[in-house]
Amino acid sequence: MVPENELGNFDRLDPIAAGLVTKPKPKQGIMDITPHKGGEATIEVEGVVQGRARIIELSANEGAMGPSPRAMAAYQAAATDLHRYPDIGAKDLRAGLAEIHDLDTAGIVVGNGSGEIINQLVHAFAGPGDEVVYSAHGFLMYPLAAMANGATPVKAPEENYTASVDALLSVVTPKTKLVFLANPNNPTGTYLPSSELRRLRAGLPDDVLFVIDSAYAEFIDHNDYTPGIDLVDGHDNVVMTRTFSKIHGLAALRIGWAFCPANIARAHDRTRGPFNVNAAAQAAGLAALWDFNHVDRARAHNIRWLNWLQNACVRLGLDYIPSVGNFLAIRFAGEDGLSADDAQKFLRTKGILSRRITAYGLPNHLRISVGLEDDNRTVMETLDEFLSIANVP
Ligand SMILES: *Cc1c(COP(=O)(O)O)cnc(C)c1O
């Protein structure tokens, strides 16, 4: 990568950059985007891992239980047909989703991860001069997708790290084209009950698209929670998005889906890449869907260990944002030696990867995913060690 100051010098000497020669220019907003940085996946510095054979990856909310064995078998079986184009309509996968969730297949769209669907929705419904609303600590894909399409992201304040229906409604203007709500939200892990989703929907003009991003829906076991299918039904302006990247443990394959009113599904179908979900992903996704046992085990594991992690934070005197997802945002003191940055570095020396969430407006928090039992115990033991060292003056 070219360091910024080098780029600056180069700019001054370059006749193209000086405007003497023209060159292709990205559309407005594109170069304002900070490229998405995923959770760190490897430790590259040699010798950094002290006495640990394996890296503990808790930085990207991936499913702790891994993929379903059935999904792995389907993926391998797809290898003999790699010379064939995928089914352009992802018929089997969409039919499976329709059957399991009791939905009309026509309303189901699939994407190269739900991230692609989010981007395609903004692409189809907003552009320069339009506004895209999301909440203050909301998932960053929404403002990035807005900017990639020349639209203006508009942030609504939160209360207690939780989206506020009143605040979201108060920033809606005639320019608003989409409102995004991750429920539960990443990286906070907080959610709005179905009654609040209904109130938000009721307060939005009919021509504003309300996107409920339920990436973590399968992990949740609360009576007042809805993934949002019931909110889409009978309304032309509500979409629910879902993913295979989290509970199904298929993040590498990039599969997302959405349940949409027919008018939205038709618009999506016109802007997506024709083969946006590849053949191996379609096959593995379908197999994962029907492996209820794997999903149930993953949910039970998450409920148990999320609870354990939260209790462990209490024991260590660490503040955290109560979560219903497969991750937890833990708060560190701002001071030198005890900051989220210090904690992340300390974990890193022990081979544990976590996620800073400064870009989400949470500079003092560190997000960790719920891992396997050994991972969870190790991360909390390591934080205990960090605090006892850092607290010695
Ligand atoms: C992880 C996540 C997604 C899923 O993204 P994919 O592109 O499907 O991997 C979507 N929304 C939120 C809020 C997430 O945290």
PDBQT file of the ligand as one rigid body, heavy atoms in Angstrom, charges set to zero:
ROOT
HETATM    1  C1  LIG A 401     -22.811 -10.373   9.238  1.00  0.00    +0.000 C 
HETATM    2  C2  LIG A 401     -23.937  -9.477   8.896  1.00  0.00    +0.000 A 
HETATM    3  C3  LIG A 401     -24.595  -9.598   7.672  1.00  0.00    +0.000 A 
HETATM    4  C4  LIG A 401     -24.264 -10.730   6.743  1.00  0.00    +0.000 C 
HETATM    5  O1  LIG A 401     -23.485 -10.383   5.717  1.00  0.00    +0.000 OA
HETATM    6  P1  LIG A 401     -23.237 -11.433   4.548  1.00  0.00    +0.000 P 
HETATM    7  O2  LIG A 401     -22.937 -10.531   3.406  1.00  0.00    +0.000 OA
HETATM    8  O3  LIG A 401     -24.509 -12.204   4.339  1.00  0.00    +0.000 OA
HETATM    9  O4  LIG A 401     -22.106 -12.299   4.966  1.00  0.00    +0.000 OA
HETATM   10  C5  LIG A 401     -25.641  -8.752   7.393  1.00  0.00    +0.000 A 
HETATM   11  N1  LIG A 401     -26.038  -7.828   8.298  1.00  0.00    +0.000 NA
HETATM   12  C6  LIG A 401     -25.451  -7.721   9.490  1.00  0.00    +0.000 A 
HETATM   13  C7  LIG A 401     -25.991  -6.752  10.467  1.00  0.00    +0.000 C 
HETATM   14  C8  LIG A 401     -24.373  -8.526   9.813  1.00  0.00    +0.000 A 
HETATM   15  O5  LIG A 401     -23.771  -8.394  10.999  1.00  0.00    +0.000 OA
ENDROOT
TORSDOF 0
